[in-house]
Amino acid sequence: MSKKLAAVILAAGQGTRMKSQLPKVLHPVAGRPMLSHVVKTARTLGASPIVPVIGHGAEQVREVLAEEPLSFALQEEQLGTGHDGGPSSTGSPWWWVRSSSAWWQRG
């Protein structure tokens, strides 16, 4: 029996080095917000659910992606990559992704 893939997308950071008020994941890449490219890839892979972990600019991120069927997780305190911890083991495969790398975990 095949298990469904879940995608957890780390999208809570401020993007301090970008020197912009715009949340890092909303910066345009090829005409679309960076996060929308990752969501599209997750959808192409058949991931469900797709869970962006949001924090900095959370409401703005929700507004921009309002038409996407996503399950947002709010990270109220951002202490850097790794602080979000990733998902707990559910027995299902999941894809943990950020803008610079990705990890696969088999359930």
C-alpha positions in Angstrom: 0.0 0.0 0.0 1.4 3.4 -1.0 1.5 6.2 1.5 0.7 9.8 0.6 3.4 12.4 0.7 3.0 15.4 3.0 4.9 18.6 2.4 6.1 20.9 5.2 7.4 24.2 3.8 9.6 26.4 6.1 8.3 29.9 5.3 8.5 31.8 8.6 11.7 33.7 8.3 12.2 37.4 8.0 14.8 37.3 5.2 16.9 39.9 7.1 19.8 39.7 4.5 17.3 40.7 1.8 16.9 44.1 3.4 13.2 44.3 2.6 9.9 44.7 4.5 8.4 42.1 2.2 8.4 38.6 3.8 11.2 36.6 2.2 8.9 33.9 0.7 6.8 36.6 -1.1 9.7 38.0 -3.1 9.0 37.5 -6.8 11.0 34.9 -8.7 10.1 34.6 -12.4 7.0 36.7 -11.8 5.5 34.8 -8.9 6.1 34.7 -5.2 9.0 32.4 -4.2 6.7 30.3 -2.0 4.2 29.7 -4.9 6.9 27.9 -6.8 7.5 25.5 -3.9 3.8 25.0 -3.4 3.4 24.2 -7.1 6.3 21.7 -6.9 4.7 20.0 -3.9 1.4 19.8 -5.7 3.1 18.3 -8.8 4.6 15.6 -6.5 1.1 14.8 -5.2 1.8 16.1 -1.7 -1.2 16.3 0.6 -1.4 18.1 2.9 0.9 21.0 2.0 1.7 22.9 5.2 3.7 26.2 5.0 5.1 27.1 8.4 4.6 30.8 8.5 5.6 33.5 10.9 7.0 36.9 9.7 4.3 38.6 7.7 2.0 35.6 8.3 -1.2 37.5 7.3 0.4 38.9 4.2 1.5 35.3 3.2 -2.0 34.0 3.8 -3.5 36.8 1.7 -1.2 36.2 -1.2 -1.8 32.4 -1.2 -5.5 32.6 -0.2 -6.7 30.7 -3.3 -4.3 27.7 -2.6 -5.7 24.8 -0.6 -3.1 24.9 2.1 -3.0 24.1 5.8 -0.9 26.8 7.4 1.0 26.3 10.7 2.0 29.5 12.6 5.4 29.8 14.2 4.9 32.7 16.5 8.5 32.9 17.6 11.3 32.5 15.0 14.7 31.5 16.4 16.2 30.4 13.1 16.1 27.4 10.9 15.7 24.2 12.9 13.6 26.0 15.6 10.4 25.0 13.7 11.5 21.4 14.3 9.7 19.9 11.4 6.7 17.5 11.7 6.5 14.7 14.2 6.6 11.2 12.8 3.2 10.2 11.5 4.2 7.1 9.7 3.7 8.8 6.4 6.4 10.1 4.2 6.9 13.9 4.3 9.0 16.4 2.5 10.5 19.2 4.6 11.7 22.0 2.3 13.1 25.5 2.5 14.5 27.7 -0.2 18.0 26.3 -0.2 17.6 22.6 0.4 15.2 19.8 1.1 15.0 16.6 3.2 13.1 13.4 2.6 11.9 11.2 5.4 10.3 7.8 4.8 7.5 6.8 7.0 
